[in-house]
Amino acid sequence: MMAEEFGAVRAETLSRDYVLSGLGGRTVEQALAGGVSAKEVWQEVCAEFDVPPERR
């Protein structure tokens, strides 16, 4: 879903490098590795980057 929304390269960079406060100060990759559900991670990404509701 991130690749569809942001493009493959940017999605990879965001997943690896961007720290989200809503995920406890972790990156997407760290949160997923720590057991946070993909749905919860996606919701936090959408909130952070103002993804419109129809694409969430």
PDB file with SEQRES, HELIX, SHEET and CRYST1 records, atoms N, CA, C and O in Angstrom:
SEQRES   1 A   56  MET MET ALA GLU GLU PHE GLY ALA VAL ARG ALA GLU THR          
SEQRES   2 A   56  LEU SER ARG ASP TYR VAL LEU SER GLY LEU GLY GLY ARG          
SEQRES   3 A   56  THR VAL GLU GLN ALA LEU ALA GLY GLY VAL SER ALA LYS          
SEQRES   4 A   56  GLU VAL TRP GLN GLU VAL CYS ALA GLU PHE ASP VAL PRO          
SEQRES   5 A   56  PRO GLU ARG ARG                                              
HELIX    1 AA1 MET A    2  PHE A    6  1                                   5    
HELIX    2 AA2 ALA A    8  ASP A   17  1                                  10    
HELIX    3 AA3 SER A   21  LEU A   23  5                                   3    
HELIX    4 AA4 VAL A   28  ALA A   33  1                                   6    
HELIX    5 AA5 ALA A   38  GLU A   48  1                                  11    
HELIX    6 AA6 PRO A   53  ARG A   55  5                                   3    
CRYST1    1.000    1.000    1.000  90.00  90.00  90.00 P 1           1          
ATOM      1  N   MET A   1       0.822  -1.187   0.000  1.00  0.00           N  
ATOM      2  CA  MET A   1       0.000   0.000   0.000  1.00  0.00           C  
ATOM      3  C   MET A   1       0.875   1.263   0.000  1.00  0.00           C  
ATOM      4  O   MET A   1       0.548   2.266  -0.634  1.00  0.00           O  
ATOM      5  N   MET A   2       1.988   1.182   0.726  1.00  0.00           N  
ATOM      6  CA  MET A   2       2.875   2.350   0.745  1.00  0.00           C  
ATOM      7  C   MET A   2       3.459   2.605  -0.639  1.00  0.00           C  
ATOM      8  O   MET A   2       3.579   3.757  -1.057  1.00  0.00           O  
ATOM      9  N   ALA A   3       3.818   1.553  -1.347  1.00  0.00           N  
ATOM     10  CA  ALA A   3       4.375   1.725  -2.692  1.00  0.00           C  
ATOM     11  C   ALA A   3       3.340   2.329  -3.626  1.00  0.00           C  
ATOM     12  O   ALA A   3       3.678   3.155  -4.474  1.00  0.00           O  
ATOM     13  N   GLU A   4       2.094   1.931  -3.484  1.00  0.00           N  
ATOM     14  CA  GLU A   4       1.033   2.490  -4.323  1.00  0.00           C  
ATOM     15  C   GLU A   4       0.828   3.982  -4.025  1.00  0.00           C  
ATOM     16  O   GLU A   4       0.603   4.780  -4.935  1.00  0.00           O  
ATOM     17  N   GLU A   5       0.908   4.340  -2.757  1.00  0.00           N  
ATOM     18  CA  GLU A   5       0.647   5.725  -2.352  1.00  0.00           C  
ATOM     19  C   GLU A   5       1.833   6.653  -2.618  1.00  0.00           C  
ATOM     20  O   GLU A   5       1.648   7.782  -3.071  1.00  0.00           O  
ATOM     21  N   PHE A   6       3.048   6.180  -2.338  1.00  0.00           N  
ATOM     22  CA  PHE A   6       4.220   7.054  -2.375  1.00  0.00           C  
ATOM     23  C   PHE A   6       5.210   6.740  -3.486  1.00  0.00           C  
ATOM     24  O   PHE A   6       6.145   7.508  -3.713  1.00  0.00           O  
ATOM     25  N   GLY A   7       5.018   5.623  -4.183  1.00  0.00           N  
ATOM     26  CA  GLY A   7       6.001   5.165  -5.158  1.00  0.00           C  
ATOM     27  C   GLY A   7       6.973   4.231  -4.452  1.00  0.00           C  
ATOM     28  O   GLY A   7       7.217   4.378  -3.254  1.00  0.00           O  
ATOM     29  N   ALA A   8       7.521   3.289  -5.174  1.00  0.00           N  
ATOM     30  CA  ALA A   8       8.339   2.226  -4.585  1.00  0.00           C  
ATOM     31  C   ALA A   8       9.568   2.758  -3.855  1.00  0.00           C  
ATOM     32  O   ALA A   8       9.853   2.338  -2.734  1.00  0.00           O  
ATOM     33  N   VAL A   9      10.290   3.667  -4.474  1.00  0.00           N  
ATOM     34  CA  VAL A   9      11.539   4.155  -3.878  1.00  0.00           C  
ATOM     35  C   VAL A   9      11.258   4.966  -2.615  1.00  0.00           C  
ATOM     36  O   VAL A   9      11.899   4.758  -1.585  1.00  0.00           O  
ATOM     37  N   ARG A  10      10.309   5.880  -2.693  1.00  0.00           N  
ATOM     38  CA  ARG A  10       9.998   6.706  -1.517  1.00  0.00           C  
ATOM     39  C   ARG A  10       9.419   5.853  -0.399  1.00  0.00           C  
ATOM     40  O   ARG A  10       9.739   6.075   0.768  1.00  0.00           O  
ATOM     41  N   ALA A  11       8.578   4.888  -0.728  1.00  0.00           N  
ATOM     42  CA  ALA A  11       8.002   4.012   0.292  1.00  0.00           C  
ATOM     43  C   ALA A  11       9.092   3.249   1.032  1.00  0.00           C  
ATOM     44  O   ALA A  11       9.036   3.107   2.254  1.00  0.00           O  
ATOM     45  N   GLU A  12      10.071   2.765   0.302  1.00  0.00           N  
ATOM     46  CA  GLU A  12      11.178   2.043   0.923  1.00  0.00           C  
ATOM     47  C   GLU A  12      11.962   2.957   1.860  1.00  0.00           C  
ATOM     48  O   GLU A  12      12.313   2.560   2.971  1.00  0.00           O  
ATOM     49  N   THR A  13      12.232   4.163   1.418  1.00  0.00           N  
ATOM     50  CA  THR A  13      12.968   5.125   2.240  1.00  0.00           C  
ATOM     51  C   THR A  13      12.169   5.498   3.480  1.00  0.00           C  
ATOM     52  O   THR A  13      12.717   5.528   4.582  1.00  0.00           O  
ATOM     53  N   LEU A  14      10.892   5.781   3.317  1.00  0.00           N  
ATOM     54  CA  LEU A  14      10.053   6.130   4.459  1.00  0.00           C  
ATOM     55  C   LEU A  14       9.996   4.990   5.467  1.00  0.00           C  
ATOM     56  O   LEU A  14      10.093   5.221   6.672  1.00  0.00           O  
ATOM     57  N   SER A  15       9.841   3.768   4.983  1.00  0.00           N  
ATOM     58  CA  SER A  15       9.750   2.603   5.870  1.00  0.00           C  
ATOM     59  C   SER A  15      11.005   2.424   6.700  1.00  0.00           C  
ATOM     60  O   SER A  15      10.946   2.026   7.863  1.00  0.00           O  
ATOM     61  N   ARG A  16      12.110   2.714   6.103  1.00  0.00           N  
ATOM     62  CA  ARG A  16      13.405   2.476   6.741  1.00  0.00           C  
ATOM     63  C   ARG A  16      13.865   3.647   7.609  1.00  0.00           C  
ATOM     64  O   ARG A  16      14.475   3.433   8.657  1.00  0.00           O  
ATOM     65  N   ASP A  17      13.579   4.890   7.183  1.00  0.00           N  
ATOM     66  CA  ASP A  17      14.219   6.054   7.796  1.00  0.00           C  
ATOM     67  C   ASP A  17      13.303   7.006   8.567  1.00  0.00           C  
ATOM     68  O   ASP A  17      13.774   7.713   9.458  1.00  0.00           O  
ATOM     69  N   TYR A  18      12.030   7.041   8.252  1.00  0.00           N  
ATOM     70  CA  TYR A  18      11.151   8.044   8.852  1.00  0.00           C  
ATOM     71  C   TYR A  18      10.605   7.545  10.188  1.00  0.00           C  
ATOM     72  O   TYR A  18       9.961   6.498  10.249  1.00  0.00           O  
ATOM     73  N   VAL A  19      10.863   8.292  11.249  1.00  0.00           N  
ATOM     74  CA  VAL A  19      10.413   7.927  12.591  1.00  0.00           C  
ATOM     75  C   VAL A  19       9.032   8.528  12.834  1.00  0.00           C  
ATOM     76  O   VAL A  19       8.820   9.724  12.636  1.00  0.00           O  
ATOM     77  N   LEU A  20       8.106   7.690  13.263  1.00  0.00           N  
ATOM     78  CA  LEU A  20       6.733   8.117  13.518  1.00  0.00           C  
ATOM     79  C   LEU A  20       6.469   8.125  15.021  1.00  0.00           C  
ATOM     80  O   LEU A  20       6.625   7.102  15.687  1.00  0.00           O  
ATOM     81  N   SER A  21       6.073   9.270  15.549  1.00  0.00           N  
ATOM     82  CA  SER A  21       5.801   9.358  16.988  1.00  0.00           C  
ATOM     83  C   SER A  21       4.638   8.454  17.378  1.00  0.00           C  
ATOM     84  O   SER A  21       4.629   7.903  18.479  1.00  0.00           O  
ATOM     85  N   GLY A  22       3.654   8.293  16.489  1.00  0.00           N  
ATOM     86  CA  GLY A  22       2.506   7.436  16.760  1.00  0.00           C  
ATOM     87  C   GLY A  22       2.853   5.959  16.849  1.00  0.00           C  
ATOM     88  O   GLY A  22       2.037   5.143  17.277  1.00  0.00           O  
ATOM     89  N   LEU A  23       4.066   5.625  16.445  1.00  0.00           N  
ATOM     90  CA  LEU A  23       4.540   4.240  16.540  1.00  0.00           C  
ATOM     91  C   LEU A  23       5.600   4.125  17.637  1.00  0.00           C  
ATOM     92  O   LEU A  23       6.447   3.232  17.609  1.00  0.00           O  
ATOM     93  N   GLY A  24       5.540   5.034  18.593  1.00  0.00           N  
ATOM     94  CA  GLY A  24       6.477   4.983  19.707  1.00  0.00           C  
ATOM     95  C   GLY A  24       7.878   5.425  19.339  1.00  0.00           C  
ATOM     96  O   GLY A  24       8.852   4.954  19.926  1.00  0.00           O  
ATOM     97  N   GLY A  25       7.993   6.326  18.371  1.00  0.00           N  
ATOM     98  CA  GLY A  25       9.301   6.815  17.959  1.00  0.00           C  
ATOM     99  C   GLY A  25      10.084   5.792  17.161  1.00  0.00           C  
ATOM    100  O   GLY A  25      11.314   5.778  17.188  1.00  0.00           O  
ATOM    101  N   ARG A  26       9.360   4.933  16.447  1.00  0.00           N  
ATOM    102  CA  ARG A  26      10.005   3.905  15.622  1.00  0.00           C  
ATOM    103  C   ARG A  26       9.683   4.136  14.156  1.00  0.00           C  
ATOM    104  O   ARG A  26       8.751   4.862  13.810  1.00  0.00           O  
ATOM    105  N   THR A  27      10.464   3.510  13.316  1.00  0.00           N  
ATOM    106  CA  THR A  27      10.189   3.522  11.885  1.00  0.00           C  
ATOM    107  C   THR A  27       9.141   2.453  11.593  1.00  0.00           C  
ATOM    108  O   THR A  27       8.806   1.643  12.458  1.00  0.00           O  
ATOM    109  N   VAL A  28       8.632   2.461  10.377  1.00  0.00           N  
ATOM    110  CA  VAL A  28       7.689   1.426   9.952  1.00  0.00           C  
ATOM    111  C   VAL A  28       8.325   0.046  10.113  1.00  0.00           C  
ATOM    112  O   VAL A  28       7.709  -0.864  10.668  1.00  0.00           O  
ATOM    113  N   GLU A  29       9.545  -0.107   9.632  1.00  0.00           N  
ATOM    114  CA  GLU A  29      10.221  -1.401   9.724  1.00  0.00           C  
ATOM    115  C   GLU A  29      10.399  -1.845  11.167  1.00  0.00           C  
ATOM    116  O   GLU A  29      10.182  -3.013  11.487  1.00  0.00           O  
ATOM    117  N   GLN A  30      10.791  -0.925  12.039  1.00  0.00           N  
ATOM    118  CA  GLN A  30      10.982  -1.272  13.448  1.00  0.00           C  
ATOM    119  C   GLN A  30       9.663  -1.654  14.111  1.00  0.00           C  
ATOM    120  O   GLN A  30       9.607  -2.607  14.888  1.00  0.00           O  
ATOM    121  N   ALA A  31       8.614  -0.918  13.807  1.00  0.00           N  
ATOM    122  CA  ALA A  31       7.310  -1.208  14.397  1.00  0.00           C  
ATOM    123  C   ALA A  31       6.806  -2.583  13.955  1.00  0.00           C  
ATOM    124  O   ALA A  31       6.327  -3.366  14.775  1.00  0.00           O  
ATOM    125  N   LEU A  32       6.916  -2.870  12.672  1.00  0.00           N  
ATOM    126  CA  LEU A  32       6.479  -4.176  12.182  1.00  0.00           C  
ATOM    127  C   LEU A  32       7.300  -5.306  12.810  1.00  0.00           C  
ATOM    128  O   LEU A  32       6.752  -6.339  13.194  1.00  0.00           O  
ATOM    129  N   ALA A  33       8.611  -5.103  12.910  1.00  0.00           N  
ATOM    130  CA  ALA A  33       9.481  -6.114  13.528  1.00  0.00           C  
ATOM    131  C   ALA A  33       9.155  -6.283  15.010  1.00  0.00           C  
ATOM    132  O   ALA A  33       9.370  -7.352  15.580  1.00  0.00           O  
ATOM    133  N   GLY A  34       8.640  -5.233  15.625  1.00  0.00           N  
ATOM    134  CA  GLY A  34       8.286  -5.273  17.034  1.00  0.00           C  
ATOM    135  C   GLY A  34       6.897  -5.794  17.310  1.00  0.00           C  
ATOM    136  O   GLY A  34       6.456  -5.817  18.459  1.00  0.00           O  
ATOM    137  N   GLY A  35       6.195  -6.216  16.262  1.00  0.00           N  
ATOM    138  CA  GLY A  35       4.892  -6.835  16.444  1.00  0.00           C  
ATOM    139  C   GLY A  35       3.681  -5.944  16.246  1.00  0.00           C  
ATOM    140  O   GLY A  35       2.554  -6.390  16.459  1.00  0.00           O  
ATOM    141  N   VAL A  36       3.882  -4.700  15.844  1.00  0.00           N  
ATOM    142  CA  VAL A  36       2.745  -3.822  15.556  1.00  0.00           C  
ATOM    143  C   VAL A  36       2.096  -4.312  14.262  1.00  0.00           C  
ATOM    144  O   VAL A  36       2.790  -4.641  13.300  1.00  0.00           O  
ATOM    145  N   SER A  37       0.785  -4.359  14.243  1.00  0.00           N  
ATOM    146  CA  SER A  37       0.091  -4.862  13.055  1.00  0.00           C  
ATOM    147  C   SER A  37       0.277  -3.928  11.868  1.00  0.00           C  
ATOM    148  O   SER A  37       0.426  -2.716  12.026  1.00  0.00           O  
ATOM    149  N   ALA A  38       0.266  -4.514  10.683  1.00  0.00           N  
ATOM    150  CA  ALA A  38       0.410  -3.733   9.451  1.00  0.00           C  
ATOM    151  C   ALA A  38      -0.717  -2.704   9.340  1.00  0.00           C  
ATOM    152  O   ALA A  38      -0.503  -1.595   8.849  1.00  0.00           O  
ATOM    153  N   LYS A  39      -1.902  -3.068   9.790  1.00  0.00           N  
ATOM    154  CA  LYS A  39      -3.035  -2.142   9.732  1.00  0.00           C  
ATOM    155  C   LYS A  39      -2.785  -0.914  10.605  1.00  0.00           C  
ATOM    156  O   LYS A  39      -3.046   0.212  10.181  1.00  0.00           O  
ATOM    157  N   GLU A  40      -2.286  -1.124  11.808  1.00  0.00           N  
ATOM    158  CA  GLU A  40      -1.999  -0.009  12.706  1.00  0.00           C  
ATOM    159  C   GLU A  40      -0.882   0.875  12.147  1.00  0.00           C  
ATOM    160  O   GLU A  40      -0.951   2.101  12.227  1.00  0.00           O  
ATOM    161  N   VAL A  41       0.130   0.249  11.590  1.00  0.00           N  
ATOM    162  CA  VAL A  41       1.231   1.000  10.984  1.00  0.00           C  
ATOM    163  C   VAL A  41       0.704   1.848   9.833  1.00  0.00           C  
ATOM    164  O   VAL A  41       1.027   3.032   9.736  1.00  0.00           O  
ATOM    165  N   TRP A  42      -0.102   1.254   8.965  1.00  0.00           N  
ATOM    166  CA  TRP A  42      -0.652   1.989   7.825  1.00  0.00           C  
ATOM    167  C   TRP A  42      -1.499   3.160   8.302  1.00  0.00           C  
ATOM    168  O   TRP A  42      -1.434   4.240   7.715  1.00  0.00           O  
ATOM    169  N   GLN A  43      -2.288   2.973   9.348  1.00  0.00           N  
ATOM    170  CA  GLN A  43      -3.099   4.063   9.881  1.00  0.00           C  
ATOM    171  C   GLN A  43      -2.226   5.219  10.355  1.00  0.00           C  
ATOM    172  O   GLN A  43      -2.564   6.382  10.137  1.00  0.00           O  
ATOM    173  N   GLU A  44      -1.123   4.910  10.993  1.00  0.00           N  
ATOM    174  CA  GLU A  44      -0.207   5.958  11.464  1.00  0.00           C  
ATOM    175  C   GLU A  44       0.463   6.677  10.289  1.00  0.00           C  
ATOM    176  O   GLU A  44       0.613   7.899  10.307  1.00  0.00           O  
ATOM    177  N   VAL A  45       0.859   5.919   9.279  1.00  0.00           N  
ATOM    178  CA  VAL A  45       1.458   6.530   8.086  1.00  0.00           C  
ATOM    179  C   VAL A  45       0.450   7.465   7.419  1.00  0.00           C  
ATOM    180  O   VAL A  45       0.792   8.582   7.031  1.00  0.00           O  
ATOM    181  N   CYS A  46      -0.774   7.008   7.290  1.00  0.00           N  
ATOM    182  CA  CYS A  46      -1.819   7.828   6.667  1.00  0.00           C  
ATOM    183  C   CYS A  46      -2.057   9.114   7.439  1.00  0.00           C  
ATOM    184  O   CYS A  46      -2.209  10.181   6.845  1.00  0.00           O  
ATOM    185  N   ALA A  47      -2.088   9.016   8.749  1.00  0.00           N  
ATOM    186  CA  ALA A  47      -2.307  10.203   9.577  1.00  0.00           C  
ATOM    187  C   ALA A  47      -1.138  11.173   9.438  1.00  0.00           C  
ATOM    188  O   ALA A  47      -1.340  12.381   9.312  1.00  0.00           O  
ATOM    189  N   GLU A  48       0.061  10.654   9.459  1.00  0.00           N  
ATOM    190  CA  GLU A  48       1.266  11.498   9.379  1.00  0.00           C  
ATOM    191  C   GLU A  48       1.377  12.235   8.045  1.00  0.00           C  
ATOM    192  O   GLU A  48       1.799  13.390   7.999  1.00  0.00           O  
ATOM    193  N   PHE A  49       0.998  11.562   6.967  1.00  0.00           N  
ATOM    194  CA  PHE A  49       1.179  12.124   5.628  1.00  0.00           C  
ATOM    195  C   PHE A  49      -0.129  12.578   4.990  1.00  0.00           C  
ATOM    196  O   PHE A  49      -0.183  12.809   3.782  1.00  0.00           O  
ATOM    197  N   ASP A  50      -1.181  12.706   5.792  1.00  0.00           N  
ATOM    198  CA  ASP A  50      -2.475  13.213   5.325  1.00  0.00           C  
ATOM    199  C   ASP A  50      -2.986  12.485   4.079  1.00  0.00           C  
ATOM    200  O   ASP A  50      -3.429  13.110   3.116  1.00  0.00           O  
ATOM    201  N   VAL A  51      -2.915  11.167   4.120  1.00  0.00           N  
ATOM    202  CA  VAL A  51      -3.465  10.367   3.024  1.00  0.00           C  
ATOM    203  C   VAL A  51      -4.994  10.494   3.098  1.00  0.00           C  
ATOM    204  O   VAL A  51      -5.576  10.268   4.159  1.00  0.00           O  
ATOM    205  N   PRO A  52      -5.639  10.848   2.001  1.00  0.00           N  
ATOM    206  CA  PRO A  52      -7.095  11.012   2.003  1.00  0.00           C  
ATOM    207  C   PRO A  52      -7.805   9.706   2.422  1.00  0.00           C  
ATOM    208  O   PRO A  52      -7.332   8.611   2.119  1.00  0.00           O  
ATOM    209  N   PRO A  53      -8.924   9.839   3.107  1.00  0.00           N  
ATOM    210  CA  PRO A  53      -9.653   8.663   3.610  1.00  0.00           C  
ATOM    211  C   PRO A  53      -9.969   7.618   2.535  1.00  0.00           C  
ATOM    212  O   PRO A  53      -9.952   6.420   2.817  1.00  0.00           O  
ATOM    213  N   GLU A  54     -10.251   8.051   1.331  1.00  0.00           N  
ATOM    214  CA  GLU A  54     -10.609   7.085   0.271  1.00  0.00           C  
ATOM    215  C   GLU A  54      -9.426   6.221  -0.151  1.00  0.00           C  
ATOM    216  O   GLU A  54      -9.616   5.219  -0.842  1.00  0.00           O  
ATOM    217  N   ARG A  55      -8.214   6.584   0.247  1.00  0.00           N  
ATOM    218  CA  ARG A  55      -7.048   5.784  -0.119  1.00  0.00           C  
ATOM    219  C   ARG A  55      -6.423   5.085   1.095  1.00  0.00           C  
ATOM    220  O   ARG A  55      -5.337   4.513   1.002  1.00  0.00           O  
ATOM    221  N   ARG A  56      -7.101   5.138   2.194  1.00  0.00           N  
ATOM    222  CA  ARG A  56      -6.574   4.507   3.421  1.00  0.00           C  
ATOM    223  C   ARG A  56      -6.931   3.055   3.499  1.00  0.00           C  
ATOM    224  O   ARG A  56      -6.567   2.381   4.462  1.00  0.00           O  
TER     225      ARG A  56                                                      
END                                                                             
